[in-house]
Amino acid sequence: MISIYNVRLILESKKEVDLKYWDKEGNIVEANGVVCTSSYKENNTFNLLHVISKEVRTIRAWNIFEFNGVEVML
């Protein structure tokens, strides 16, 4: 298990990671090879760049449940 605090530290280091999260409808999204371009502690969000498609998505920290194959603990 990895804490959301440590997930935030790794994401903010701009390393390419794999993660799974729930979208607004509750569907599981598998994001492989994403890089955090920015994060906002006030609203607890990350902007993730999908390296292959160049698409940027904003997700909330508490929606992440798996990080590099490890379960995330809030």
PDB file of N, CA, C and O in Angstrom:
ATOM      1  N   MET A   1       0.829  -1.182   0.000  1.00  0.00           N
ATOM      2  CA  MET A   1       0.000   0.000   0.000  1.00  0.00           C
ATOM      3  C   MET A   1       0.878   1.251   0.000  1.00  0.00           C
ATOM      4  O   MET A   1       1.959   1.268   0.587  1.00  0.00           O
ATOM      5  N   ILE A   2       0.392   2.288  -0.667  1.00  0.00           N
ATOM      6  CA  ILE A   2       1.096   3.566  -0.716  1.00  0.00           C
ATOM      7  C   ILE A   2       0.114   4.664  -0.303  1.00  0.00           C
ATOM      8  O   ILE A   2      -1.061   4.625  -0.670  1.00  0.00           O
ATOM      9  N   SER A   3       0.597   5.626   0.450  1.00  0.00           N
ATOM     10  CA  SER A   3      -0.291   6.703   0.911  1.00  0.00           C
ATOM     11  C   SER A   3      -0.497   7.727  -0.200  1.00  0.00           C
ATOM     12  O   SER A   3       0.350   7.883  -1.079  1.00  0.00           O
ATOM     13  N   ILE A   4      -1.617   8.415  -0.152  1.00  0.00           N
ATOM     14  CA  ILE A   4      -1.906   9.449  -1.144  1.00  0.00           C
ATOM     15  C   ILE A   4      -0.869  10.569  -1.055  1.00  0.00           C
ATOM     16  O   ILE A   4      -0.588  11.228  -2.056  1.00  0.00           O
ATOM     17  N   TYR A   5      -0.303  10.790   0.117  1.00  0.00           N
ATOM     18  CA  TYR A   5       0.760  11.790   0.280  1.00  0.00           C
ATOM     19  C   TYR A   5       1.970  11.424  -0.575  1.00  0.00           C
ATOM     20  O   TYR A   5       2.519  12.275  -1.275  1.00  0.00           O
ATOM     21  N   ASN A   6       2.391  10.144  -0.520  1.00  0.00           N
ATOM     22  CA  ASN A   6       3.531   9.694  -1.317  1.00  0.00           C
ATOM     23  C   ASN A   6       3.206   9.690  -2.804  1.00  0.00           C
ATOM     24  O   ASN A   6       4.077   9.959  -3.632  1.00  0.00           O
ATOM     25  N   VAL A   7       1.957   9.386  -3.148  1.00  0.00           N
ATOM     26  CA  VAL A   7       1.528   9.464  -4.545  1.00  0.00           C
ATOM     27  C   VAL A   7       1.698  10.895  -5.038  1.00  0.00           C
ATOM     28  O   VAL A   7       2.212  11.125  -6.133  1.00  0.00           O
ATOM     29  N   ARG A   8       1.266  11.850  -4.230  1.00  0.00           N
ATOM     30  CA  ARG A   8       1.397  13.268  -4.607  1.00  0.00           C
ATOM     31  C   ARG A   8       2.862  13.640  -4.830  1.00  0.00           C
ATOM     32  O   ARG A   8       3.181  14.326  -5.801  1.00  0.00           O
ATOM     33  N   LEU A   9       3.748  13.202  -3.952  1.00  0.00           N
ATOM     34  CA  LEU A   9       5.174  13.517  -4.094  1.00  0.00           C
ATOM     35  C   LEU A   9       5.743  12.953  -5.394  1.00  0.00           C
ATOM     36  O   LEU A   9       6.492  13.633  -6.095  1.00  0.00           O
ATOM     37  N   ILE A  10       5.389  11.719  -5.711  1.00  0.00           N
ATOM     38  CA  ILE A  10       5.892  11.091  -6.939  1.00  0.00           C
ATOM     39  C   ILE A  10       5.308  11.779  -8.167  1.00  0.00           C
ATOM     40  O   ILE A  10       6.028  12.051  -9.127  1.00  0.00           O
ATOM     41  N   LEU A  11       4.007  12.061  -8.142  1.00  0.00           N
ATOM     42  CA  LEU A  11       3.392  12.742  -9.283  1.00  0.00           C
ATOM     43  C   LEU A  11       4.022  14.111  -9.509  1.00  0.00           C
ATOM     44  O   LEU A  11       4.266  14.496 -10.653  1.00  0.00           O
ATOM     45  N   GLU A  12       4.283  14.840  -8.452  1.00  0.00           N
ATOM     46  CA  GLU A  12       4.864  16.178  -8.579  1.00  0.00           C
ATOM     47  C   GLU A  12       6.313  16.149  -9.055  1.00  0.00           C
ATOM     48  O   GLU A  12       6.853  17.185  -9.444  1.00  0.00           O
ATOM     49  N   SER A  13       6.958  14.968  -9.031  1.00  0.00           N
ATOM     50  CA  SER A  13       8.329  14.848  -9.540  1.00  0.00           C
ATOM     51  C   SER A  13       8.362  14.717 -11.060  1.00  0.00           C
ATOM     52  O   SER A  13       9.438  14.644 -11.654  1.00  0.00           O
ATOM     53  N   LYS A  14       7.180  14.687 -11.695  1.00  0.00           N
ATOM     54  CA  LYS A  14       7.038  14.659 -13.163  1.00  0.00           C
ATOM     55  C   LYS A  14       7.521  13.352 -13.796  1.00  0.00           C
ATOM     56  O   LYS A  14       7.894  13.334 -14.969  1.00  0.00           O
ATOM     57  N   LYS A  15       7.515  12.257 -13.024  1.00  0.00           N
ATOM     58  CA  LYS A  15       7.885  10.954 -13.571  1.00  0.00           C
ATOM     59  C   LYS A  15       6.682  10.328 -14.259  1.00  0.00           C
ATOM     60  O   LYS A  15       5.539  10.567 -13.869  1.00  0.00           O
ATOM     61  N   GLU A  16       6.946   9.526 -15.285  1.00  0.00           N
ATOM     62  CA  GLU A  16       5.879   8.812 -15.981  1.00  0.00           C
ATOM     63  C   GLU A  16       5.409   7.653 -15.105  1.00  0.00           C
ATOM     64  O   GLU A  16       6.224   6.863 -14.629  1.00  0.00           O
ATOM     65  N   VAL A  17       4.092   7.551 -14.891  1.00  0.00           N
ATOM     66  CA  VAL A  17       3.526   6.542 -13.994  1.00  0.00           C
ATOM     67  C   VAL A  17       2.302   5.892 -14.636  1.00  0.00           C
ATOM     68  O   VAL A  17       1.771   6.368 -15.639  1.00  0.00           O
ATOM     69  N   ASP A  18       1.874   4.793 -14.025  1.00  0.00           N
ATOM     70  CA  ASP A  18       0.628   4.122 -14.384  1.00  0.00           C
ATOM     71  C   ASP A  18      -0.297   4.219 -13.182  1.00  0.00           C
ATOM     72  O   ASP A  18       0.130   4.026 -12.044  1.00  0.00           O
ATOM     73  N   LEU A  19      -1.566   4.519 -13.438  1.00  0.00           N
ATOM     74  CA  LEU A  19      -2.514   4.554 -12.326  1.00  0.00           C
ATOM     75  C   LEU A  19      -3.914   4.201 -12.788  1.00  0.00           C
ATOM     76  O   LEU A  19      -4.226   4.226 -13.979  1.00  0.00           O
ATOM     77  N   LYS A  20      -4.741   3.873 -11.821  1.00  0.00           N
ATOM     78  CA  LYS A  20      -6.158   3.613 -12.062  1.00  0.00           C
ATOM     79  C   LYS A  20      -6.948   4.543 -11.159  1.00  0.00           C
ATOM     80  O   LYS A  20      -6.584   4.782 -10.007  1.00  0.00           O
ATOM     81  N   TYR A  21      -8.051   5.067 -11.714  1.00  0.00           N
ATOM     82  CA  TYR A  21      -8.899   5.964 -10.931  1.00  0.00           C
ATOM     83  C   TYR A  21     -10.340   5.836 -11.392  1.00  0.00           C
ATOM     84  O   TYR A  21     -10.617   5.290 -12.460  1.00  0.00           O
ATOM     85  N   TRP A  22     -11.262   6.349 -10.570  1.00  0.00           N
ATOM     86  CA  TRP A  22     -12.677   6.374 -10.929  1.00  0.00           C
ATOM     87  C   TRP A  22     -12.990   7.708 -11.581  1.00  0.00           C
ATOM     88  O   TRP A  22     -12.550   8.753 -11.104  1.00  0.00           O
ATOM     89  N   ASP A  23     -13.760   7.678 -12.687  1.00  0.00           N
ATOM     90  CA  ASP A  23     -14.196   8.929 -13.302  1.00  0.00           C
ATOM     91  C   ASP A  23     -15.484   9.405 -12.635  1.00  0.00           C
ATOM     92  O   ASP A  23     -15.933   8.808 -11.656  1.00  0.00           O
ATOM     93  N   LYS A  24     -16.076  10.469 -13.156  1.00  0.00           N
ATOM     94  CA  LYS A  24     -17.267  11.064 -12.538  1.00  0.00           C
ATOM     95  C   LYS A  24     -18.451  10.116 -12.495  1.00  0.00           C
ATOM     96  O   LYS A  24     -19.288  10.203 -11.596  1.00  0.00           O
ATOM     97  N   GLU A  25     -18.528   9.203 -13.469  1.00  0.00           N
ATOM     98  CA  GLU A  25     -19.646   8.255 -13.523  1.00  0.00           C
ATOM     99  C   GLU A  25     -19.370   6.982 -12.729  1.00  0.00           C
ATOM    100  O   GLU A  25     -20.232   6.107 -12.652  1.00  0.00           O
ATOM    101  N   GLY A  26     -18.188   6.867 -12.139  1.00  0.00           N
ATOM    102  CA  GLY A  26     -17.843   5.692 -11.357  1.00  0.00           C
ATOM    103  C   GLY A  26     -17.164   4.600 -12.161  1.00  0.00           C
ATOM    104  O   GLY A  26     -16.926   3.510 -11.642  1.00  0.00           O
ATOM    105  N   ASN A  27     -16.845   4.875 -13.425  1.00  0.00           N
ATOM    106  CA  ASN A  27     -16.136   3.903 -14.258  1.00  0.00           C
ATOM    107  C   ASN A  27     -14.658   3.895 -13.898  1.00  0.00           C
ATOM    108  O   ASN A  27     -14.101   4.914 -13.488  1.00  0.00           O
ATOM    109  N   ILE A  28     -14.033   2.742 -14.055  1.00  0.00           N
ATOM    110  CA  ILE A  28     -12.603   2.626 -13.794  1.00  0.00           C
ATOM    111  C   ILE A  28     -11.842   3.045 -15.045  1.00  0.00           C
ATOM    112  O   ILE A  28     -12.102   2.549 -16.142  1.00  0.00           O
ATOM    113  N   VAL A  29     -10.899   3.965 -14.866  1.00  0.00           N
ATOM    114  CA  VAL A  29     -10.055   4.433 -15.961  1.00  0.00           C
ATOM    115  C   VAL A  29      -8.633   3.967 -15.681  1.00  0.00           C
ATOM    116  O   VAL A  29      -8.090   4.217 -14.605  1.00  0.00           O
ATOM    117  N   GLU A  30      -8.034   3.286 -16.657  1.00  0.00           N
ATOM    118  CA  GLU A  30      -6.655   2.834 -16.534  1.00  0.00           C
ATOM    119  C   GLU A  30      -5.782   3.796 -17.332  1.00  0.00           C
ATOM    120  O   GLU A  30      -5.885   3.862 -18.557  1.00  0.00           O
ATOM    121  N   ALA A  31      -4.940   4.529 -16.651  1.00  0.00           N
ATOM    122  CA  ALA A  31      -4.087   5.536 -17.283  1.00  0.00           C
ATOM    123  C   ALA A  31      -2.638   5.064 -17.218  1.00  0.00           C
ATOM    124  O   ALA A  31      -1.987   5.153 -16.177  1.00  0.00           O
ATOM    125  N   ASN A  32      -2.152   4.566 -18.338  1.00  0.00           N
ATOM    126  CA  ASN A  32      -0.774   4.078 -18.411  1.00  0.00           C
ATOM    127  C   ASN A  32       0.102   5.126 -19.080  1.00  0.00           C
ATOM    128  O   ASN A  32      -0.274   5.702 -20.101  1.00  0.00           O
ATOM    129  N   GLY A  33       1.256   5.365 -18.506  1.00  0.00           N
ATOM    130  CA  GLY A  33       2.186   6.324 -19.075  1.00  0.00           C
ATOM    131  C   GLY A  33       1.686   7.750 -19.015  1.00  0.00           C
ATOM    132  O   GLY A  33       1.626   8.433 -20.038  1.00  0.00           O
ATOM    133  N   VAL A  34       1.325   8.209 -17.819  1.00  0.00           N
ATOM    134  CA  VAL A  34       0.882   9.595 -17.653  1.00  0.00           C
ATOM    135  C   VAL A  34       1.915  10.374 -16.839  1.00  0.00           C
ATOM    136  O   VAL A  34       2.657   9.811 -16.035  1.00  0.00           O
ATOM    137  N   VAL A  35       1.939  11.682 -17.073  1.00  0.00           N
ATOM    138  CA  VAL A  35       2.840  12.580 -16.353  1.00  0.00           C
ATOM    139  C   VAL A  35       2.002  13.712 -15.780  1.00  0.00           C
ATOM    140  O   VAL A  35       1.165  14.285 -16.477  1.00  0.00           O
ATOM    141  N   CYS A  36       2.225  14.028 -14.530  1.00  0.00           N
ATOM    142  CA  CYS A  36       1.514  15.139 -13.894  1.00  0.00           C
ATOM    143  C   CYS A  36       2.136  16.454 -14.359  1.00  0.00           C
ATOM    144  O   CYS A  36       3.324  16.696 -14.151  1.00  0.00           O
ATOM    145  N   THR A  37       1.323  17.298 -14.990  1.00  0.00           N
ATOM    146  CA  THR A  37       1.821  18.594 -15.456  1.00  0.00           C
ATOM    147  C   THR A  37       1.664  19.673 -14.393  1.00  0.00           C
ATOM    148  O   THR A  37       2.430  20.635 -14.360  1.00  0.00           O
ATOM    149  N   SER A  38       0.662  19.510 -13.518  1.00  0.00           N
ATOM    150  CA  SER A  38       0.460  20.453 -12.417  1.00  0.00           C
ATOM    151  C   SER A  38      -0.486  19.836 -11.401  1.00  0.00           C
ATOM    152  O   SER A  38      -1.231  18.905 -11.706  1.00  0.00           O
ATOM    153  N   SER A  39      -0.441  20.371 -10.189  1.00  0.00           N
ATOM    154  CA  SER A  39      -1.349  19.899  -9.144  1.00  0.00           C
ATOM    155  C   SER A  39      -1.808  21.095  -8.326  1.00  0.00           C
ATOM    156  O   SER A  39      -1.122  22.113  -8.236  1.00  0.00           O
ATOM    157  N   TYR A  40      -2.983  20.946  -7.732  1.00  0.00           N
ATOM    158  CA  TYR A  40      -3.573  22.023  -6.944  1.00  0.00           C
ATOM    159  C   TYR A  40      -4.014  21.460  -5.600  1.00  0.00           C
ATOM    160  O   TYR A  40      -4.966  20.684  -5.525  1.00  0.00           O
ATOM    161  N   LYS A  41      -3.323  21.851  -4.553  1.00  0.00           N
ATOM    162  CA  LYS A  41      -3.630  21.330  -3.219  1.00  0.00           C
ATOM    163  C   LYS A  41      -4.947  21.865  -2.682  1.00  0.00           C
ATOM    164  O   LYS A  41      -5.613  21.193  -1.895  1.00  0.00           O
ATOM    165  N   GLU A  42      -5.333  23.078  -3.101  1.00  0.00           N
ATOM    166  CA  GLU A  42      -6.564  23.682  -2.593  1.00  0.00           C
ATOM    167  C   GLU A  42      -7.796  22.845  -2.956  1.00  0.00           C
ATOM    168  O   GLU A  42      -8.664  22.614  -2.113  1.00  0.00           O
ATOM    169  N   ASN A  43      -7.869  22.395  -4.210  1.00  0.00           N
ATOM    170  CA  ASN A  43      -9.016  21.573  -4.614  1.00  0.00           C
ATOM    171  C   ASN A  43      -8.634  20.112  -4.809  1.00  0.00           C
ATOM    172  O   ASN A  43      -9.445  19.317  -5.285  1.00  0.00           O
ATOM    173  N   ASN A  44      -7.398  19.751  -4.443  1.00  0.00           N
ATOM    174  CA  ASN A  44      -6.941  18.365  -4.407  1.00  0.00           C
ATOM    175  C   ASN A  44      -7.025  17.689  -5.774  1.00  0.00           C
ATOM    176  O   ASN A  44      -7.537  16.575  -5.886  1.00  0.00           O
ATOM    177  N   THR A  45      -6.523  18.361  -6.814  1.00  0.00           N
ATOM    178  CA  THR A  45      -6.573  17.806  -8.166  1.00  0.00           C
ATOM    179  C   THR A  45      -5.192  17.738  -8.801  1.00  0.00           C
ATOM    180  O   THR A  45      -4.253  18.418  -8.386  1.00  0.00           O
ATOM    181  N   PHE A  46      -5.101  16.887  -9.828  1.00  0.00           N
ATOM    182  CA  PHE A  46      -3.898  16.745 -10.641  1.00  0.00           C
ATOM    183  C   PHE A  46      -4.285  16.883 -12.103  1.00  0.00           C
ATOM    184  O   PHE A  46      -5.341  16.403 -12.514  1.00  0.00           O
ATOM    185  N   ASN A  47      -3.441  17.534 -12.889  1.00  0.00           N
ATOM    186  CA  ASN A  47      -3.592  17.542 -14.338  1.00  0.00           C
ATOM    187  C   ASN A  47      -2.609  16.515 -14.886  1.00  0.00           C
ATOM    188  O   ASN A  47      -1.396  16.652 -14.723  1.00  0.00           O
ATOM    189  N   LEU A  48      -3.141  15.486 -15.537  1.00  0.00           N
ATOM    190  CA  LEU A  48      -2.323  14.388 -16.032  1.00  0.00           C
ATOM    191  C   LEU A  48      -2.249  14.420 -17.548  1.00  0.00           C
ATOM    192  O   LEU A  48      -3.277  14.484 -18.223  1.00  0.00           O
ATOM    193  N   LEU A  49      -1.035  14.375 -18.086  1.00  0.00           N
ATOM    194  CA  LEU A  49      -0.802  14.321 -19.518  1.00  0.00           C
ATOM    195  C   LEU A  49      -0.605  12.869 -19.917  1.00  0.00           C
ATOM    196  O   LEU A  49       0.304  12.201 -19.424  1.00  0.00           O
ATOM    197  N   HIS A  50      -1.463  12.374 -20.819  1.00  0.00           N
ATOM    198  CA  HIS A  50      -1.286  11.040 -21.390  1.00  0.00           C
ATOM    199  C   HIS A  50      -0.230  11.182 -22.481  1.00  0.00           C
ATOM    200  O   HIS A  50      -0.473  11.817 -23.507  1.00  0.00           O
ATOM    201  N   VAL A  51       0.938  10.592 -22.261  1.00  0.00           N
ATOM    202  CA  VAL A  51       2.102  10.817 -23.112  1.00  0.00           C
ATOM    203  C   VAL A  51       1.833  10.435 -24.567  1.00  0.00           C
ATOM    204  O   VAL A  51       2.235  11.163 -25.475  1.00  0.00           O
ATOM    205  N   ILE A  52       1.168   9.316 -24.802  1.00  0.00           N
ATOM    206  CA  ILE A  52       0.953   8.840 -26.169  1.00  0.00           C
ATOM    207  C   ILE A  52      -0.058   9.706 -26.908  1.00  0.00           C
ATOM    208  O   ILE A  52       0.204  10.135 -28.032  1.00  0.00           O
ATOM    209  N   SER A  53      -1.206   9.969 -26.297  1.00  0.00           N
ATOM    210  CA  SER A  53      -2.276  10.709 -26.983  1.00  0.00           C
ATOM    211  C   SER A  53      -2.163  12.227 -26.827  1.00  0.00           C
ATOM    212  O   SER A  53      -2.849  12.969 -27.530  1.00  0.00           O
ATOM    213  N   LYS A  54      -1.310  12.694 -25.920  1.00  0.00           N
ATOM    214  CA  LYS A  54      -1.150  14.125 -25.614  1.00  0.00           C
ATOM    215  C   LYS A  54      -2.416  14.751 -25.023  1.00  0.00           C
ATOM    216  O   LYS A  54      -2.569  15.973 -25.041  1.00  0.00           O
ATOM    217  N   GLU A  55      -3.311  13.929 -24.507  1.00  0.00           N
ATOM    218  CA  GLU A  55      -4.541  14.402 -23.880  1.00  0.00           C
ATOM    219  C   GLU A  55      -4.264  14.724 -22.410  1.00  0.00           C
ATOM    220  O   GLU A  55      -3.539  13.992 -21.736  1.00  0.00           O
ATOM    221  N   VAL A  56      -4.842  15.817 -21.919  1.00  0.00           N
ATOM    222  CA  VAL A  56      -4.684  16.205 -20.518  1.00  0.00           C
ATOM    223  C   VAL A  56      -6.017  16.015 -19.811  1.00  0.00           C
ATOM    224  O   VAL A  56      -7.057  16.462 -20.295  1.00  0.00           O
ATOM    225  N   ARG A  57      -5.979  15.346 -18.660  1.00  0.00           N
ATOM    226  CA  ARG A  57      -7.171  15.121 -17.843  1.00  0.00           C
ATOM    227  C   ARG A  57      -6.925  15.652 -16.444  1.00  0.00           C
ATOM    228  O   ARG A  57      -5.819  15.544 -15.914  1.00  0.00           O
ATOM    229  N   THR A  58      -7.953  16.223 -15.853  1.00  0.00           N
ATOM    230  CA  THR A  58      -7.897  16.669 -14.460  1.00  0.00           C
ATOM    231  C   THR A  58      -8.643  15.655 -13.614  1.00  0.00           C
ATOM    232  O   THR A  58      -9.802  15.342 -13.884  1.00  0.00           O
ATOM    233  N   ILE A  59      -7.970  15.138 -12.580  1.00  0.00           N
ATOM    234  CA  ILE A  59      -8.612  14.166 -11.690  1.00  0.00           C
ATOM    235  C   ILE A  59      -8.415  14.596 -10.246  1.00  0.00           C
ATOM    236  O   ILE A  59      -7.467  15.309  -9.919  1.00  0.00           O
ATOM    237  N   ARG A  60      -9.311  14.159  -9.402  1.00  0.00           N
ATOM    238  CA  ARG A  60      -9.214  14.427  -7.961  1.00  0.00           C
ATOM    239  C   ARG A  60      -8.367  13.333  -7.303  1.00  0.00           C
ATOM    240  O   ARG A  60      -8.424  12.166  -7.690  1.00  0.00           O
ATOM    241  N   ALA A  61      -7.593  13.732  -6.314  1.00  0.00           N
ATOM    242  CA  ALA A  61      -6.665  12.812  -5.657  1.00  0.00           C
ATOM    243  C   ALA A  61      -7.381  11.607  -5.066  1.00  0.00           C
ATOM    244  O   ALA A  61      -6.887  10.485  -5.175  1.00  0.00           O
ATOM    245  N   TRP A  62      -8.551  11.819  -4.435  1.00  0.00           N
ATOM    246  CA  TRP A  62      -9.221  10.703  -3.769  1.00  0.00           C
ATOM    247  C   TRP A  62      -9.858   9.723  -4.747  1.00  0.00           C
ATOM    248  O   TRP A  62     -10.366   8.686  -4.320  1.00  0.00           O
ATOM    249  N   ASN A  63      -9.847  10.020  -6.051  1.00  0.00           N
ATOM    250  CA  ASN A  63     -10.360   9.075  -7.048  1.00  0.00           C
ATOM    251  C   ASN A  63      -9.308   8.054  -7.469  1.00  0.00           C
ATOM    252  O   ASN A  63      -9.642   7.069  -8.127  1.00  0.00           O
ATOM    253  N   ILE A  64      -8.045   8.268  -7.104  1.00  0.00           N
ATOM    254  CA  ILE A  64      -6.971   7.333  -7.453  1.00  0.00           C
ATOM    255  C   ILE A  64      -7.010   6.170  -6.471  1.00  0.00           C
ATOM    256  O   ILE A  64      -6.957   6.371  -5.257  1.00  0.00           O
ATOM    257  N   PHE A  65      -7.103   4.943  -7.007  1.00  0.00           N
ATOM    258  CA  PHE A  65      -7.107   3.788  -6.110  1.00  0.00           C
ATOM    259  C   PHE A  65      -5.955   2.822  -6.374  1.00  0.00           C
ATOM    260  O   PHE A  65      -5.730   1.911  -5.576  1.00  0.00           O
ATOM    261  N   GLU A  66      -5.222   2.996  -7.468  1.00  0.00           N
ATOM    262  CA  GLU A  66      -4.049   2.162  -7.731  1.00  0.00           C
ATOM    263  C   GLU A  66      -2.974   3.012  -8.393  1.00  0.00           C
ATOM    264  O   GLU A  66      -3.254   3.777  -9.316  1.00  0.00           O
ATOM    265  N   PHE A  67      -1.742   2.874  -7.914  1.00  0.00           N
ATOM    266  CA  PHE A  67      -0.624   3.674  -8.407  1.00  0.00           C
ATOM    267  C   PHE A  67       0.552   2.757  -8.677  1.00  0.00           C
ATOM    268  O   PHE A  67       1.079   2.137  -7.753  1.00  0.00           O
ATOM    269  N   ASN A  68       0.972   2.661  -9.940  1.00  0.00           N
ATOM    270  CA  ASN A  68       2.055   1.754 -10.351  1.00  0.00           C
ATOM    271  C   ASN A  68       1.838   0.338  -9.815  1.00  0.00           C
ATOM    272  O   ASN A  68       2.779  -0.305  -9.349  1.00  0.00           O
ATOM    273  N   GLY A  69       0.605  -0.139  -9.882  1.00  0.00           N
ATOM    274  CA  GLY A  69       0.272  -1.498  -9.470  1.00  0.00           C
ATOM    275  C   GLY A  69       0.099  -1.697  -7.978  1.00  0.00           C
ATOM    276  O   GLY A  69      -0.085  -2.828  -7.529  1.00  0.00           O
ATOM    277  N   VAL A  70       0.153  -0.621  -7.194  1.00  0.00           N
ATOM    278  CA  VAL A  70       0.040  -0.705  -5.735  1.00  0.00           C
ATOM    279  C   VAL A  70      -1.231   0.023  -5.297  1.00  0.00           C
ATOM    280  O   VAL A  70      -1.549   1.097  -5.807  1.00  0.00           O
ATOM    281  N   GLU A  71      -1.952  -0.575  -4.347  1.00  0.00           N
ATOM    282  CA  GLU A  71      -3.178   0.031  -3.828  1.00  0.00           C
ATOM    283  C   GLU A  71      -2.866   1.335  -3.095  1.00  0.00           C
ATOM    284  O   GLU A  71      -1.882   1.421  -2.361  1.00  0.00           O
ATOM    285  N   VAL A  72      -3.711   2.348  -3.299  1.00  0.00           N
ATOM    286  CA  VAL A  72      -3.520   3.664  -2.678  1.00  0.00           C
ATOM    287  C   VAL A  72      -4.366   3.768  -1.418  1.00  0.00           C
ATOM    288  O   VAL A  72      -5.545   3.413  -1.409  1.00  0.00           O
ATOM    289  N   MET A  73      -3.737   4.266  -0.352  1.00  0.00           N
ATOM    290  CA  MET A  73      -4.409   4.471   0.926  1.00  0.00           C
ATOM    291  C   MET A  73      -4.639   5.967   1.113  1.00  0.00           C
ATOM    292  O   MET A  73      -3.700   6.761   1.065  1.00  0.00           O
ATOM    293  N   LEU A  74      -5.898   6.342   1.326  1.00  0.00           N
ATOM    294  CA  LEU A  74      -6.203   7.756   1.555  1.00  0.00           C
ATOM    295  C   LEU A  74      -5.896   8.065   2.985  1.00  0.00           C
ATOM    296  O   LEU A  74      -6.073   9.202   3.423  1.00  0.00           O
TER     297      LEU A  74
END
